Amino acid sequence: MTSRRTSGRARVAPVRAGEAATVFVNGRFVPASRAVVSVFDRGFLYGDGLFETVRVHRGRPFLFERHLERARRSAAFFGIAIPFSDGELSLIAAELIRRNRSRESVLRLNLSRGPGVRGYLPRGAGSPTVVMSLHAASQLRRARPPSWKVVTSRLRVQPEDPMTRHKTTNKLLQVLARTEAAATNADEALLLNTSGEIAEAASANIFWLCKGEVHTPPVEAGALPGITRGLVLEICRGLGLRCCEETGAGRELFRAEGVFLTLSSLGIVEATSLDGAQLRRSRIVRRIWKAYLDALDRASHGGTRPRD
């Protein structure tokens, strides 16, 4: 593994309780208080980068191979080289978890184009920045999934926009949407596209139940192809539930038999209200939740695929 030093010096705020004490930066494991990147890094200047968020359960990163596959597709799309192989990144993740004794956590992998000259054209940015860190994770309870209150954001995403298919470090729209939600004491923001159709949530994909069928917007509607989204579609088919990748107007969620969100850090979150109105809750969501936990547990014992 090649060791590279980051350029620039900076003071970093002390690590918060529950956060990792050791961070991986460009080939080195360093104390979080000394984990820095260049002020000329294009990820900092322009959001010219990508990231992945991975659940760590019993010391194993869940679906890590799928996260790396998506990261490589996106890196190829943006023309950013990843300076480590998948095998090396897996070893780095394992060592980071070991050093932090962090068996239940959230792993974040950041990739940027690296430092370069000023301007949008990525001239001279030939040394990508790779950072891997661990963060505190919420406890998952088998009885039922977490629940969130959701509000519809005034912001809109573009359908058919190729940028929405990649988990880039430019998330200002999502930052503003979550800020809107917090201002109303809600937990998450629903994002519609410019056609008024359901696309996703600010930090999650969205599903709803209609006549026992599981619906979720296609990526063409403006949804990120989430890793947990893909797993949940597999789980639903394994449970004999019909899945439909189609969207509709936001008001359809008020008529749904159940609404839930999927994201890597928490797996499945049940939506209990939308814009202040209570949503129906379904036992089917709990079935999917328990099947998700089963897949998580199996993977922590060396398996990688959910049971069909």
Secondary structure, DSSP 8 states (H G I E B T S, - for coil): ----------------TTS-SEEEETTEEEEGGG----TTBHHHHH--EEEEEEEEETTEETTHHHHHHHHHHHHHHHT---SS-HHHHHHHHHHHHHHHT-SSEEEEEEEE--B--SSSS-TT--S-EEEEEEEE-----SSS--EEEEEEEEEEE-TT-GGGGS-BS--HHHHHHHHHHHHTT-SEEEEEETTSBEEEESSSEEEEEETTEEEE--GGGT----HHHHHHHHHHHHTT--EEE---BTTHHHH-SEEEEEETTTEEEEEEEETTEE----HHHHHHHHHHHHHHHHHHTT--S---
